[in-house]
Amino acid sequence: MRDKLLIVWLILIVTLGFGAITQSQLPSVHNIVGQAPLLKDSADSSNVKPRSISGGDLTDPFRYTGTYFYAVNGVYSGTVTGATSKFGSATNYMSTDPYGRYIATGDSAVAWGELFVTPSAVRVNPVNTKPDYGTWLFPGQTYSFDASSAESLYFHVEVPHNHRTGTALHAHVHWAPSTTHTGDCAWKIAWMVQDVNDTFAFTAGDTLSVRDAGDGTANKHQYVELGEISMAGVSGVSAVLSGVLIRDAAMASDSFTGEAYYLDLGFHYQIDSFGSRWETLK
């Protein structure tokens, strides 16, 4: 009887220890990471080129696709598939890495987020011509740009961690006309953006401008695209965008005769994950 139990026990060890096992048979991701396992290519089950996913190791297992043997405390316990759970087409899909994090891959696998600068988040420069702040329509208050001068609002925003690295920010303005006049309102922004530990510098030409005609309805919520801000040189997380928004009513191209009420300056951006994989690294 004892010999039969020993045989059954050995069969179970072989089946669970070296055969392909289901996700339910695996330790939780938390336990795996906590015990510093190794992932190895299933085509090579020997101790060659282990891929560590220990908590303190920045090696990214998402870069390695296919089936891996996994080990806890040096004991190989089966296989786990890394970064192969995909939803979508062959070239545009959502996938999970061995940590259970979601990543979007492909030009069409994109969601959009909004980075915005509300009236309460802007500042004026007392030396420069500035818009007045006061009651707009009760109970709302905001800044109003007049029709005779170039007035400015300044802003600083941090680029979110879920921004798809290298993709442009799409700048736009929300505003409302004070009258029914249908002339063009001229908007302009100038900016600089930089990674952590890099040096800020304004580059001539980093400006965008647009004209938006009043719709003929006072206090109507209007929206106009300014254009794209390149993020090609920004590779990290927590980059800061600093800039100024101007209604340049002194220009001949601004023919709107009323006040322009500031509602919001926004930046649409592409999202490829819930956030960065580490606190200070993408």
Buried (B, 14 or more C-beta within 10 A) or exposed (E): EEEEEEEEEEEEEEEEEBEEBEEEEBBEBEEBBEEBBBBBBBEEEEEEEBBBBEEEEEEBBBEBBEBBBBBBEEEBBBBBBBBEBBEBEEEBBBBBBBBEBEBBBBEEBBEEBEBBBBBEEBEBEEEEBBBEBEEBEEEEEBBBBBBEBBBBBBBEBEBBBBBBBEBBBBBBBBBBBBBEBBBBBBBBBBBEBBBEEEEEEEEEEBBBBBBBBBEEEBBEEBEBEBBBBEBEEBEBBBBBBBBBBBBBBBBEEBBBBBBBBBBBBBBBBBBBBEBBBEEEEB
